[in-house]
Amino acid sequence: MNAKERAKAAVELFKTEYPNAICSLDYTDAFQLLIATRLSAQCTDARVNIVTPALFARFPDAKAFSEADVSEVEELIKTCGLYKTKARDLIGIGKGICERFGGVVPDNIEDLTSLPGVGRKTANLVCGDVYGKPAVVADTHFIRLCNRLGFVKTRDPLKVENEMRKILPPEESNNFCHRAVLHGRAVCTARKAYCEKCCLSSVCKKVL
């Protein structure tokens, strides 16, 4: 099988193993997902989900964040780590959305990454999960899996994203990324690849 054929096979194997491909962050709209994803940098999704209910109750939208006092935001997100930088970014995101995008979260990577602290991983997640666009979220789990599977030979997130866009079916790419996170946490971990229980062994270059 060539790379596209193996990628297509991996998509189907993942569908069977992880039928529910959903983001592990809790959110109700594009803005909440954008904020939660920014908070998740060097922090677990579980911790972010603990913090965001109170945060969104106090600051429910971009306008509220744009007018927020940085010390209050810092206090609410303190347990997420890097809270001073993140607090400034959250306020900057609120201001940017209000001032440049009419209070609406952009639906494209270029505009999203123009906001403070928003990288391509976050932008892809919002574009894919909220706006239904083909997206490749190159997080650490996805990058590790793509290398072990033999689809890429680089740890550079942008290069991994671009290479995987070429071989993944566009309509499946976003869900494939979610399933890669689940698989990376449970089976193909950073510490060890448990190949004996891996659903992708038939298409993995590490095994073949």
C-alpha positions in Angstrom: 0.0 0.0 0.0 1.1 3.5 -0.7 0.8 6.3 1.9 -2.6 7.4 0.9 -3.9 3.8 0.9 -2.4 3.2 4.4 -3.9 6.5 5.7 -7.3 5.6 4.4 -7.0 2.1 6.0 -5.9 3.8 9.3 -9.0 6.0 9.2 -11.3 3.0 9.0 -9.4 1.1 11.7 -9.7 4.1 14.0 -13.4 4.5 13.3 -13.9 0.9 14.6 -11.7 1.3 17.6 -12.8 4.8 18.6 -16.3 5.4 17.2 -16.8 8.6 19.2 -14.3 11.1 17.9 -14.8 14.2 20.0 -12.7 16.9 21.5 -11.9 16.3 25.1 -12.3 20.0 25.9 -15.8 21.2 27.1 -17.3 24.1 25.2 -20.6 25.4 23.8 -19.4 27.7 21.0 -16.4 28.7 18.9 -15.3 31.3 21.4 -15.3 28.9 24.3 -13.3 26.4 22.3 -10.8 29.0 21.3 -10.3 30.1 24.9 -10.2 26.5 26.3 -7.6 25.5 23.7 -5.4 28.4 24.5 -5.6 27.4 28.2 -4.7 23.8 27.3 -1.1 24.7 26.3 1.2 22.8 28.7 -1.9 21.8 30.8 -4.2 18.8 30.7 -7.6 19.1 29.1 -9.1 17.7 32.4 -7.7 20.7 34.3 -8.9 23.1 31.7 -12.4 21.6 32.0 -12.3 22.3 35.7 -11.3 25.9 35.3 -13.5 27.0 32.4 -17.0 26.9 34.0 -16.2 29.7 36.4 -14.2 31.5 33.8 -17.0 31.5 31.3 -19.6 32.4 33.9 -17.6 35.5 34.7 -16.6 36.3 31.1 -19.1 34.7 28.7 -18.0 36.2 25.4 -15.3 38.2 23.6 -16.7 41.6 24.7 -16.5 40.5 28.4 -12.9 39.3 27.9 -12.0 42.5 26.1 -13.0 44.6 29.1 -11.6 42.2 31.7 -9.1 43.1 34.4 -6.0 41.0 33.9 -5.6 40.2 37.6 -9.1 38.7 37.8 -8.5 36.5 34.8 -5.1 35.4 36.2 -6.8 34.4 39.4 -9.4 32.3 37.6 -6.9 30.4 35.4 -4.0 30.2 37.9 -4.0 26.4 38.1 -3.6 26.1 34.3 0.0 27.1 34.4 1.7 30.0 32.6 -1.3 31.9 33.8 0.1 35.4 33.4 0.9 35.0 29.7 -2.4 33.2 29.1 -4.4 35.9 30.9 -2.9 38.6 28.6 -3.6 36.4 25.6 -7.2 35.8 26.5 -7.9 39.5 26.9 -6.1 40.2 23.7 -8.1 37.5 21.9 -11.3 39.2 23.2 -10.2 42.6 22.0 -9.0 41.3 18.6 -12.3 39.5 17.9 -14.3 42.6 18.9 -12.2 45.2 17.1 -11.3 43.3 13.9 -13.9 40.6 13.5 -17.2 42.1 14.7 -17.3 39.9 17.7 -17.4 36.7 15.7 -14.6 34.1 15.9 -13.0 33.8 12.5 -13.5 30.7 10.4 -10.1 30.5 8.8 -6.5 29.8 10.0 -5.0 33.1 8.7 -7.3 35.3 10.8 -7.3 33.0 13.8 -3.5 32.9 14.0 -3.5 36.7 13.9 -4.9 36.7 17.4 -2.6 36.7 20.5 -1.4 33.2 21.5 -3.3 31.4 18.8 -1.2 29.0 16.8 -2.1 26.7 13.9 -3.0 23.8 16.3 -5.7 25.9 17.9 -6.8 27.4 14.7 -7.2 24.0 13.0 -9.2 22.7 16.0 -11.7 25.6 15.8 -11.9 25.4 12.0 -12.5 21.6 12.1 -14.7 21.2 15.2 -16.8 24.3 14.9 -16.8 25.3 11.2 -16.6 21.8 9.7 -13.6 22.5 7.6 -10.9 20.0 6.7 -8.4 20.3 9.6 -5.2 18.7 10.8 -4.5 19.3 14.5 -0.8 18.6 14.8 -0.5 18.1 18.6 2.1 16.0 20.3 0.1 12.7 20.1 -0.7 13.2 16.4 3.0 14.0 15.5 4.2 11.0 17.4 1.7 8.6 15.8 2.4 9.9 12.3 6.1 9.4 12.7 5.7 5.9 14.1 3.2 4.9 11.4 5.8 6.0 8.8 3.7 8.8 7.3 6.2 11.5 8.2 9.8 11.8 9.3 9.7 15.1 11.1 8.7 16.6 14.5 8.0 20.0 13.0 4.2 20.6 13.5 3.7 22.6 10.3 5.5 20.1 8.2 3.5 17.2 9.7 0.3 19.2 9.1 1.1 19.8 5.5 2.3 16.3 4.8 -0.8 14.7 6.4 -3.1 17.0 4.5 -1.8 15.4 1.3 -2.7 11.8 2.3 -5.6 12.0 4.7 -9.1 12.2 3.2 -10.1 15.8 3.9 -13.5 14.9 5.2 -11.9 12.5 7.7 -8.9 14.5 8.8 -10.3 16.3 11.8 -11.8 13.2 13.4 -8.7 11.2 12.7 -6.8 13.8 14.8 -9.2 13.3 17.7 -8.8 9.6 17.5 -5.0 9.9 17.3 -5.1 11.7 20.7 -7.2 8.9 22.2 -4.8 6.3 20.8 -1.7 8.2 21.8 -2.9 8.4 25.4 -4.0 4.8 25.6 -1.8 2.7 23.3 0.9 4.4 21.3 2.2 6.4 24.3 5.2 8.7 24.5 6.9 6.3 26.9 6.1 3.1 25.0 4.3 1.8 22.0 2.1 -1.1 23.0 2.1 -2.7 19.5 0.6 -6.0 20.7 -2.7 -4.3 21.3 -2.6 -1.7 18.6 -5.5 -1.5 16.1 -3.2 0.0 13.5 -0.5 -2.7 13.4 -1.6 -3.8 9.9 -0.7 -0.4 8.5 2.2 0.6 10.8 5.7 0.9 9.3 7.0 0.3 12.8 5.5 -3.2 12.7 5.5 -4.1 9.0 
